[in-house]
């Protein structure tokens, strides 16, 4: 067989379109697994915060009003992170590329407005909290705590996949 080794066969989706639609509809926008992991660790450290403040652009996941600090816990796939968890599906690529691009554009617009209003922004990526490249939770919590006490306007925390 003379097959191109770089070309992969696209496997058919084992689920029906109705099953896939149902699965996708169950994906949450808040209180996600990575978000709950981080919130529990921050709370255990004695840090208190507000959740999903709707009056702020982008409805941040975690807000520290006294520090004028916001944490977004981003899913690598949904927010187009450049890591192994952020791989774009091969099927329906046009749809997914447009979807992820819209999400990223919305994130950027929210960050610009929040920074203009004096908020500091920390993005904690899913790969920092889950999977093989996840960071040690105590070290990650230390980094968040340290960031809260600085004046650093913006920071990202990613998994150790890029080290």
ChimeraX commands (.cxc) that place a marker at each C-alpha (Angstrom):
marker #1 position 0.00,0.00,0.00 radius 0.5
marker #1 position 1.43,3.38,-1.02 radius 0.5
marker #1 position -0.12,5.66,1.55 radius 0.5
marker #1 position 1.27,9.01,2.52 radius 0.5
marker #1 position 2.52,8.58,6.14 radius 0.5
marker #1 position 1.68,12.21,6.93 radius 0.5
marker #1 position -1.93,11.75,5.94 radius 0.5
marker #1 position -4.14,10.38,8.67 radius 0.5
marker #1 position -7.37,8.61,8.09 radius 0.5
marker #1 position -10.25,10.53,9.60 radius 0.5
marker #1 position -12.17,8.16,11.80 radius 0.5
marker #1 position -15.92,8.34,11.71 radius 0.5
marker #1 position -17.56,9.77,14.79 radius 0.5
marker #1 position -18.76,6.82,16.89 radius 0.5
marker #1 position -21.71,8.90,18.10 radius 0.5
marker #1 position -24.80,9.86,16.17 radius 0.5
marker #1 position -25.34,13.54,15.48 radius 0.5
marker #1 position -28.07,13.58,18.16 radius 0.5
marker #1 position -25.71,12.00,20.73 radius 0.5
marker #1 position -22.91,14.42,19.83 radius 0.5
marker #1 position -25.31,17.36,20.06 radius 0.5
marker #1 position -26.47,16.21,23.50 radius 0.5
marker #1 position -22.87,15.80,24.72 radius 0.5
marker #1 position -21.92,19.26,23.48 radius 0.5
marker #1 position -24.99,20.81,25.12 radius 0.5
marker #1 position -23.88,19.45,28.50 radius 0.5
marker #1 position -20.60,21.37,28.45 radius 0.5
marker #1 position -20.75,24.03,31.12 radius 0.5
marker #1 position -19.72,27.64,30.88 radius 0.5
marker #1 position -19.15,28.05,34.60 radius 0.5
marker #1 position -18.25,25.90,37.60 radius 0.5
marker #1 position -16.09,23.73,35.36 radius 0.5
marker #1 position -13.75,21.09,36.77 radius 0.5
marker #1 position -10.60,23.24,36.41 radius 0.5
marker #1 position -12.38,26.24,37.92 radius 0.5
marker #1 position -13.53,24.23,40.94 radius 0.5
marker #1 position -10.01,22.84,41.49 radius 0.5
marker #1 position -8.58,26.37,41.62 radius 0.5
marker #1 position -11.39,27.82,43.72 radius 0.5
marker #1 position -11.07,25.06,46.31 radius 0.5
marker #1 position -7.29,25.60,46.56 radius 0.5
marker #1 position -7.67,29.38,46.89 radius 0.5
marker #1 position -10.38,29.02,49.52 radius 0.5
marker #1 position -8.20,26.58,51.50 radius 0.5
marker #1 position -5.53,29.31,51.56 radius 0.5
marker #1 position -7.99,31.69,53.15 radius 0.5
marker #1 position -8.50,33.77,50.02 radius 0.5
marker #1 position -12.04,35.04,49.56 radius 0.5
marker #1 position -13.47,36.11,46.26 radius 0.5
marker #1 position -16.64,36.72,44.27 radius 0.5
marker #1 position -17.80,34.45,41.48 radius 0.5
marker #1 position -19.04,35.23,37.97 radius 0.5
marker #1 position -19.59,38.96,38.44 radius 0.5
marker #1 position -22.03,39.77,35.65 radius 0.5
marker #1 position -21.44,43.52,35.82 radius 0.5
marker #1 position -17.87,43.01,34.57 radius 0.5
marker #1 position -17.20,42.40,30.87 radius 0.5
marker #1 position -16.55,38.75,30.12 radius 0.5
marker #1 position -18.15,37.61,33.42 radius 0.5
marker #1 position -14.85,36.70,35.12 radius 0.5
marker #1 position -14.69,33.35,36.90 radius 0.5
marker #1 position -13.06,34.68,40.08 radius 0.5
marker #1 position -12.93,38.31,41.23 radius 0.5
marker #1 position -10.91,39.85,44.08 radius 0.5
marker #1 position -12.46,43.34,44.38 radius 0.5
marker #1 position -10.05,44.53,47.08 radius 0.5
marker #1 position -7.09,43.74,44.81 radius 0.5
marker #1 position -8.84,44.93,41.61 radius 0.5
marker #1 position -7.87,41.51,40.29 radius 0.5
marker #1 position -9.69,39.04,38.07 radius 0.5
marker #1 position -8.98,35.41,37.26 radius 0.5
marker #1 position -10.25,33.72,34.13 radius 0.5
marker #1 position -9.95,29.93,34.10 radius 0.5
marker #1 position -9.81,29.16,30.39 radius 0.5
marker #1 position -10.39,25.80,28.78 radius 0.5
marker #1 position -7.52,25.22,26.35 radius 0.5
marker #1 position -9.75,23.95,23.55 radius 0.5
marker #1 position -12.51,26.55,23.86 radius 0.5
marker #1 position -10.15,29.53,24.07 radius 0.5
marker #1 position -7.62,28.38,21.46 radius 0.5
marker #1 position -4.60,27.83,23.69 radius 0.5
marker #1 position -1.43,26.74,21.93 radius 0.5
marker #1 position -0.95,23.51,23.87 radius 0.5
marker #1 position -1.72,19.82,23.34 radius 0.5
marker #1 position -5.19,20.28,24.91 radius 0.5
marker #1 position -6.01,23.03,22.42 radius 0.5
marker #1 position -5.89,20.87,19.29 radius 0.5
marker #1 position -8.47,21.75,16.67 radius 0.5
marker #1 position -10.75,18.92,15.50 radius 0.5
marker #1 position -10.23,17.67,11.97 radius 0.5
marker #1 position -13.95,17.27,11.29 radius 0.5
marker #1 position -16.00,20.39,10.65 radius 0.5
marker #1 position -12.79,22.45,10.79 radius 0.5
marker #1 position -14.33,25.59,9.27 radius 0.5
marker #1 position -16.97,25.73,12.00 radius 0.5
marker #1 position -14.50,25.11,14.84 radius 0.5
marker #1 position -11.91,27.58,13.56 radius 0.5
marker #1 position -14.58,30.29,13.34 radius 0.5
marker #1 position -15.98,29.38,16.78 radius 0.5
marker #1 position -12.59,29.47,18.52 radius 0.5
marker #1 position -11.64,32.70,16.72 radius 0.5
marker #1 position -14.86,34.35,17.95 radius 0.5
marker #1 position -14.10,33.18,21.50 radius 0.5
marker #1 position -10.57,34.60,21.32 radius 0.5
marker #1 position -11.81,37.91,19.90 radius 0.5
marker #1 position -14.38,38.15,22.69 radius 0.5
marker #1 position -11.66,37.40,25.29 radius 0.5
marker #1 position -9.43,40.16,23.89 radius 0.5
marker #1 position -12.26,42.71,23.85 radius 0.5
marker #1 position -13.16,41.87,27.46 radius 0.5
marker #1 position -9.53,42.13,28.59 radius 0.5
marker #1 position -9.08,45.53,26.91 radius 0.5
marker #1 position -12.17,46.91,28.63 radius 0.5
marker #1 position -11.28,45.43,32.02 radius 0.5
marker #1 position -7.72,46.79,31.86 radius 0.5
marker #1 position -9.07,50.20,30.86 radius 0.5
marker #1 position -11.29,50.08,33.96 radius 0.5
marker #1 position -8.27,49.36,36.18 radius 0.5
marker #1 position -8.60,45.60,36.64 radius 0.5
marker #1 position -5.60,43.27,36.69 radius 0.5
marker #1 position -6.08,39.99,34.81 radius 0.5
marker #1 position -4.72,36.52,35.46 radius 0.5
marker #1 position -5.50,33.73,33.01 radius 0.5
marker #1 position -5.11,30.22,34.38 radius 0.5
marker #1 position -5.24,27.70,31.55 radius 0.5
marker #1 position -6.83,24.28,31.87 radius 0.5
marker #1 position -3.46,22.61,31.09 radius 0.5
marker #1 position -2.07,24.10,34.33 radius 0.5
marker #1 position -4.77,22.31,36.33 radius 0.5
marker #1 position -5.37,19.04,34.48 radius 0.5
marker #1 position -3.48,16.41,32.55 radius 0.5
marker #1 position 0.12,15.27,32.44 radius 0.5
marker #1 position 1.52,18.80,32.19 radius 0.5
marker #1 position -0.45,20.15,35.16 radius 0.5
marker #1 position 1.41,22.15,37.76 radius 0.5
marker #1 position 1.68,21.19,41.39 radius 0.5
marker #1 position -1.47,22.66,42.95 radius 0.5
marker #1 position 0.40,24.19,45.91 radius 0.5
marker #1 position 2.90,25.87,43.57 radius 0.5
marker #1 position 0.11,27.12,41.33 radius 0.5
marker #1 position -1.76,28.51,44.34 radius 0.5
marker #1 position 1.47,30.19,45.50 radius 0.5
marker #1 position 1.80,31.84,42.09 radius 0.5
marker #1 position -1.77,33.12,42.25 radius 0.5
marker #1 position -1.29,34.40,45.81 radius 0.5
marker #1 position 1.98,36.10,44.86 radius 0.5
marker #1 position 0.37,37.70,41.81 radius 0.5
marker #1 position -2.43,39.12,43.95 radius 0.5
marker #1 position 0.09,41.01,46.08 radius 0.5
marker #1 position 1.96,42.50,43.10 radius 0.5
marker #1 position 1.01,45.27,40.73 radius 0.5
marker #1 position 1.51,43.09,37.65 radius 0.5
marker #1 position -1.35,44.01,35.31 radius 0.5
marker #1 position -1.52,40.76,33.37 radius 0.5
marker #1 position -0.22,37.22,33.62 radius 0.5
marker #1 position -0.88,33.74,32.20 radius 0.5
marker #1 position -0.31,30.46,34.02 radius 0.5
marker #1 position 0.02,27.47,31.73 radius 0.5
marker #1 position 0.89,23.82,32.17 radius 0.5
marker #1 position 4.46,22.53,32.09 radius 0.5
marker #1 position 4.03,21.21,28.53 radius 0.5
marker #1 position 6.10,24.09,27.14 radius 0.5
marker #1 position 9.05,23.70,29.51 radius 0.5
marker link #1:1,2 radius 0.2
marker link #1:2,3 radius 0.2
marker link #1:3,4 radius 0.2
marker link #1:4,5 radius 0.2
marker link #1:5,6 radius 0.2
marker link #1:6,7 radius 0.2
marker link #1:7,8 radius 0.2
marker link #1:8,9 radius 0.2
marker link #1:9,10 radius 0.2
marker link #1:10,11 radius 0.2
marker link #1:11,12 radius 0.2
marker link #1:12,13 radius 0.2
marker link #1:13,14 radius 0.2
marker link #1:14,15 radius 0.2
marker link #1:15,16 radius 0.2
marker link #1:16,17 radius 0.2
marker link #1:17,18 radius 0.2
marker link #1:18,19 radius 0.2
marker link #1:19,20 radius 0.2
marker link #1:20,21 radius 0.2
marker link #1:21,22 radius 0.2
marker link #1:22,23 radius 0.2
marker link #1:23,24 radius 0.2
marker link #1:24,25 radius 0.2
marker link #1:25,26 radius 0.2
marker link #1:26,27 radius 0.2
marker link #1:27,28 radius 0.2
marker link #1:28,29 radius 0.2
marker link #1:29,30 radius 0.2
marker link #1:30,31 radius 0.2
marker link #1:31,32 radius 0.2
marker link #1:32,33 radius 0.2
marker link #1:33,34 radius 0.2
marker link #1:34,35 radius 0.2
marker link #1:35,36 radius 0.2
marker link #1:36,37 radius 0.2
marker link #1:37,38 radius 0.2
marker link #1:38,39 radius 0.2
marker link #1:39,40 radius 0.2
marker link #1:40,41 radius 0.2
marker link #1:41,42 radius 0.2
marker link #1:42,43 radius 0.2
marker link #1:43,44 radius 0.2
marker link #1:44,45 radius 0.2
marker link #1:45,46 radius 0.2
marker link #1:46,47 radius 0.2
marker link #1:47,48 radius 0.2
marker link #1:48,49 radius 0.2
marker link #1:49,50 radius 0.2
marker link #1:50,51 radius 0.2
marker link #1:51,52 radius 0.2
marker link #1:52,53 radius 0.2
marker link #1:53,54 radius 0.2
marker link #1:54,55 radius 0.2
marker link #1:55,56 radius 0.2
marker link #1:56,57 radius 0.2
marker link #1:57,58 radius 0.2
marker link #1:58,59 radius 0.2
marker link #1:59,60 radius 0.2
marker link #1:60,61 radius 0.2
marker link #1:61,62 radius 0.2
marker link #1:62,63 radius 0.2
marker link #1:63,64 radius 0.2
marker link #1:64,65 radius 0.2
marker link #1:65,66 radius 0.2
marker link #1:66,67 radius 0.2
marker link #1:67,68 radius 0.2
marker link #1:68,69 radius 0.2
marker link #1:69,70 radius 0.2
marker link #1:70,71 radius 0.2
marker link #1:71,72 radius 0.2
marker link #1:72,73 radius 0.2
marker link #1:73,74 radius 0.2
marker link #1:74,75 radius 0.2
marker link #1:75,76 radius 0.2
marker link #1:76,77 radius 0.2
marker link #1:77,78 radius 0.2
marker link #1:78,79 radius 0.2
marker link #1:79,80 radius 0.2
marker link #1:80,81 radius 0.2
marker link #1:81,82 radius 0.2
marker link #1:82,83 radius 0.2
marker link #1:83,84 radius 0.2
marker link #1:84,85 radius 0.2
marker link #1:85,86 radius 0.2
marker link #1:86,87 radius 0.2
marker link #1:87,88 radius 0.2
marker link #1:88,89 radius 0.2
marker link #1:89,90 radius 0.2
marker link #1:90,91 radius 0.2
marker link #1:91,92 radius 0.2
marker link #1:92,93 radius 0.2
marker link #1:93,94 radius 0.2
marker link #1:94,95 radius 0.2
marker link #1:95,96 radius 0.2
marker link #1:96,97 radius 0.2
marker link #1:97,98 radius 0.2
marker link #1:98,99 radius 0.2
marker link #1:99,100 radius 0.2
marker link #1:100,101 radius 0.2
marker link #1:101,102 radius 0.2
marker link #1:102,103 radius 0.2
marker link #1:103,104 radius 0.2
marker link #1:104,105 radius 0.2
marker link #1:105,106 radius 0.2
marker link #1:106,107 radius 0.2
marker link #1:107,108 radius 0.2
marker link #1:108,109 radius 0.2
marker link #1:109,110 radius 0.2
marker link #1:110,111 radius 0.2
marker link #1:111,112 radius 0.2
marker link #1:112,113 radius 0.2
marker link #1:113,114 radius 0.2
marker link #1:114,115 radius 0.2
marker link #1:115,116 radius 0.2
marker link #1:116,117 radius 0.2
marker link #1:117,118 radius 0.2
marker link #1:118,119 radius 0.2
marker link #1:119,120 radius 0.2
marker link #1:120,121 radius 0.2
marker link #1:121,122 radius 0.2
marker link #1:122,123 radius 0.2
marker link #1:123,124 radius 0.2
marker link #1:124,125 radius 0.2
marker link #1:125,126 radius 0.2
marker link #1:126,127 radius 0.2
marker link #1:127,128 radius 0.2
marker link #1:128,129 radius 0.2
marker link #1:129,130 radius 0.2
marker link #1:130,131 radius 0.2
marker link #1:131,132 radius 0.2
marker link #1:132,133 radius 0.2
marker link #1:133,134 radius 0.2
marker link #1:134,135 radius 0.2
marker link #1:135,136 radius 0.2
marker link #1:136,137 radius 0.2
marker link #1:137,138 radius 0.2
marker link #1:138,139 radius 0.2
marker link #1:139,140 radius 0.2
marker link #1:140,141 radius 0.2
marker link #1:141,142 radius 0.2
marker link #1:142,143 radius 0.2
marker link #1:143,144 radius 0.2
marker link #1:144,145 radius 0.2
marker link #1:145,146 radius 0.2
marker link #1:146,147 radius 0.2
marker link #1:147,148 radius 0.2
marker link #1:148,149 radius 0.2
marker link #1:149,150 radius 0.2
marker link #1:150,151 radius 0.2
marker link #1:151,152 radius 0.2
marker link #1:152,153 radius 0.2
marker link #1:153,154 radius 0.2
marker link #1:154,155 radius 0.2
marker link #1:155,156 radius 0.2
marker link #1:156,157 radius 0.2
marker link #1:157,158 radius 0.2
marker link #1:158,159 radius 0.2
marker link #1:159,160 radius 0.2
marker link #1:160,161 radius 0.2
marker link #1:161,162 radius 0.2
marker link #1:162,163 radius 0.2
view
